Amino acid sequence: MGQNIIHVSPTYVDKVFEEKGFFETEVSTLQLLEANFINNPVIDHYPFPKLISSDVKNYTIRITSCGLNLKQDHSAYSDTICREYLKCTIDCIVNNLKNLFIVHHNIHERNFCINSKGHVHLIDFETALRKSESYITRKPARAKYCLERIENYRDEFKELIYNYIT
């Protein structure tokens, strides 16, 4: 996509974006998610990266590290993952996307991370779209923008994550 990871540490990730639009979308979406986060169902972690800092001039951000993506070797974390808790985490992620009318647009195994505590996070929002309630609930011709599409993320996320952790 429109970003490159330039530094990874155990606590943070630095990313640089090729285009201003990708940078702005990632920053605004992360800020929106954090400011409006609803912990429902209740989970004991925040399932998205938190924005630590951003540099508008250089299109760079520093975000909290969320662990290893599903394509990386996370087998050491397998014993820490509880299926029932995972279901609650997925529901919490989807509920927040749905509540804010956010369409992620880039759902794949590299955009889900698992940390050493077995917590799952959804990352990489540079191509996300935020549609208005009136737009997303009127079922536009492009079904990927409708509310039902966001609701379908539950099954997509479960299938994708369960294939990698089991």
C-alpha positions in Angstrom: 0.0 0.0 0.0 1.1 3.6 0.5 3.3 3.1 3.6 6.5 1.5 4.7 7.6 0.4 8.1 10.9 2.1 8.9 11.5 1.0 12.5 10.0 -1.6 14.8 10.6 -1.9 18.5 8.9 -4.0 21.2 6.7 -0.9 22.1 6.3 1.1 19.0 6.4 1.1 15.2 7.5 4.0 12.9 5.8 4.2 9.5 6.4 6.6 6.6 3.7 7.1 4.0 4.3 7.7 0.3 1.3 10.0 -0.1 -0.3 12.7 2.0 -3.8 11.1 1.6 -2.7 7.7 3.1 -1.0 9.5 5.9 -4.0 11.7 6.7 -6.4 8.7 6.5 -4.4 6.6 8.9 -4.0 9.4 11.4 -7.6 10.6 11.4 -8.9 7.0 11.6 -6.7 6.1 14.5 -7.7 9.3 16.3 -11.4 8.7 15.6 -11.2 5.1 16.9 -9.4 6.1 20.1 -11.6 9.1 20.8 -14.8 7.1 20.3 -13.8 3.6 21.4 -16.6 1.5 22.9 -15.5 -1.5 24.9 -18.4 -3.8 24.0 -18.2 -6.6 24.5 -15.7 -5.9 27.3 -12.1 -6.9 26.5 -9.0 -6.1 28.5 -7.0 -4.5 25.7 -7.4 -1.8 23.1 -7.7 -3.7 19.8 -6.2 -1.1 17.5 -2.8 0.7 17.4 -2.6 4.0 19.3 -1.1 7.0 17.6 1.9 8.2 19.7 3.0 11.0 17.3 2.8 12.2 13.8 4.9 14.4 11.5 2.8 16.1 8.8 5.8 17.4 7.0 7.4 14.0 6.5 4.3 11.9 6.5 5.5 9.7 9.3 3.8 8.3 12.4 4.7 6.4 15.5 2.1 4.0 16.8 2.0 1.4 19.5 3.4 -2.0 18.6 0.6 -4.6 18.3 2.8 -7.7 18.0 3.4 -10.0 15.1 1.1 -10.2 12.1 -0.6 -13.5 11.2 1.9 -14.2 8.5 4.8 -14.1 11.0 5.7 -17.0 13.3 3.5 -16.3 16.3 3.4 -20.0 17.4 4.9 -19.0 20.7 1.8 -17.1 21.5 -0.7 -19.9 20.6 -1.1 -21.1 24.2 -2.1 -17.6 25.3 -5.0 -17.3 22.8 -8.5 -18.1 24.2 -11.1 -18.7 21.5 -14.0 -17.2 23.5 -11.9 -14.1 24.2 -10.9 -13.9 20.6 -14.6 -13.9 19.6 -15.2 -11.0 22.0 -12.2 -9.2 20.5 -13.5 -9.6 17.0 -17.0 -8.5 18.0 -15.5 -5.4 19.8 -13.4 -4.5 16.7 -16.5 -4.9 14.4 -18.7 -3.0 16.7 -16.4 0.0 16.7 -16.0 0.0 12.9 -19.7 -0.3 12.5 -20.4 2.5 15.1 -18.1 4.9 13.3 -19.1 3.7 9.8 -15.5 2.7 8.9 -14.9 0.4 6.0 -11.3 -1.0 6.4 -10.8 -2.0 2.7 -7.6 -4.0 3.4 -8.5 -7.1 5.3 -5.8 -9.8 5.1 -3.5 -11.7 7.4 -0.8 -9.0 7.6 -3.3 -6.5 9.0 -4.1 -8.5 12.1 -1.5 -8.8 14.9 -1.2 -11.0 17.9 1.0 -10.0 20.9 2.6 -12.1 23.6 -0.5 -11.9 25.7 -2.6 -13.4 23.0 -4.4 -10.1 22.2 -5.5 -9.5 18.6 -5.3 -6.1 17.0 -6.5 -4.8 13.6 -4.0 -2.5 12.0 -3.3 -0.4 8.9 -6.1 2.1 8.3 -4.4 4.1 5.5 -7.1 3.0 2.9 -10.0 3.0 5.3 -13.2 4.9 4.3 -15.5 6.6 6.7 -18.9 7.0 5.3 -21.9 8.9 6.7 -24.7 7.0 8.3 -27.1 8.1 5.6 -24.7 7.0 2.9 -23.9 3.6 4.4 -27.4 2.7 5.4 -29.0 3.3 2.1 -27.3 0.3 0.4 -25.5 2.0 -2.4 -24.8 0.1 -5.7 -21.3 -0.7 -4.4 -22.2 -3.2 -1.6 -18.8 -3.0 0.0 -19.9 0.3 1.5 -23.1 -0.8 3.1 -23.7 -1.4 6.8 -24.3 -5.1 6.2 -20.8 -5.3 4.6 -19.2 -4.1 7.8 -21.3 -6.5 9.8 -20.0 -9.3 7.6 -16.5 -8.5 8.8 -17.3 -10.7 11.9 -17.3 -13.9 9.9 -14.4 -12.8 7.6 -12.2 -11.9 10.6 -13.1 -15.1 12.4 -12.3 -17.2 9.4 -9.1 -15.4 8.7 -7.8 -15.4 12.2 -8.9 -18.9 13.1 -7.1 -20.3 10.0 -3.8 -18.9 11.3 -4.0 -19.6 15.0 -5.3 -23.2 14.9 
